[in-house]
């Protein structure tokens, strides 16, 4: 009986692997790699107070570091990610990670704030490797399991976003802020070698010249209304997300809570719990629940900011709000990617480029506007801004069915 069971176990495992189309270890590795690369955008967030002291700038000026890093990411999404359809992906990933490594070394050795800004702009632009790996996973997955596989890879990416703050705070407290950037540079060098060894070769899906690739990316936005719609949904959600996480460190280190930088990093671990929603969101997408769950996520995000505003003196309520915000943002992101990847299988890198660039513009605006609103009106004003953004997305969401009816 046990021998029969032993024979059936590997058979079931092989069947499961064939069903999902991608080996489990490769999905896990893509998730970890995505998280490691996108974390480069957020290491500086809990360090803003320290960096403003080191380089003798105001906290508002220091906040520009986050904005410029995200601007770099948008530029990378627009001009580098479309190359994922034009070039062999392993070579492209290796080259981008090499540049990321050099930029992070420059950030760690920066002797002036402008030098740190330029290095962060470059590292932000080349950290788009994460957004080459996600469509890479989508292209390897069969149609019936694509949502689940993308959800698992995205859970790694989103966990990297959230844990980056904790890791940055702890490393900075133990060894100084420079080691944060230099340590990440070492990780990127190792990751470049590991990805080149692990990833299968993936031939280009188009041979058109680079400038035509860029032009076709713009054309995809005009051709597929769902691409722009999902990008605008996520721009509102990511703007709210960025506004919250850019300013909450000022609240936690301020007179209400007196948190140390390490305490801010530990608080960020709470938000990482929101990444657990990613596989569920992928499952909802596979079951055809994209539209209702999108609307529900907008409502949850708005309520979370209301909770954060009402509980401004309660760390428990702020922590609960952080979890709900992260869950809502991750849900709409995965549902959006599932929708976008179905529009044109031969142009997934370009579709992803337009989608991510659109909502990272929202994220960069949210970081900057959130910082300005917080310093002008305090935490209450910030939470009003945060609640308004998903509510605007919800209003836009109500037009989706009417638009479809008009098209039919």
ABEGO torsion letter per residue (X at the ends): XAAAAAAAAAAAAAAAAAAAGBBAAAAAAAAAAAAAAAAAAAAAAAAAAAAAAAAGBBAAAAAAAAAAAAAAAAAAAAAAAAAAAABBAAAAAAAAAAAAAAAAAAAAABABAAAAAAAAAAAAAAAAAAAAAAAAAAAABBAAAAAAAAAAAAAAAAAAAAAAAAAAAAAAAAAEAAAAAAAAAAAAAAAAAAAAAABBBBBBABABBAAAAAAAAAAAAAABAAAAAAAAAAAAAAAAAAAAAAAAAAAAABAAAGBBAAAAAAAAAAAAAAAAAAAAAAAAAAAGAAAAAAAAAAAAAAAAAAAAAAAAABAAAAAAAAAAAAAAAAAAAAAAAAAAAAABAAAAAAAAAAAAAAAAAAAAAAAAAAAAAAAAAEAAAAAAAAAAAAAAAAAAAAAAAAAAAAAX
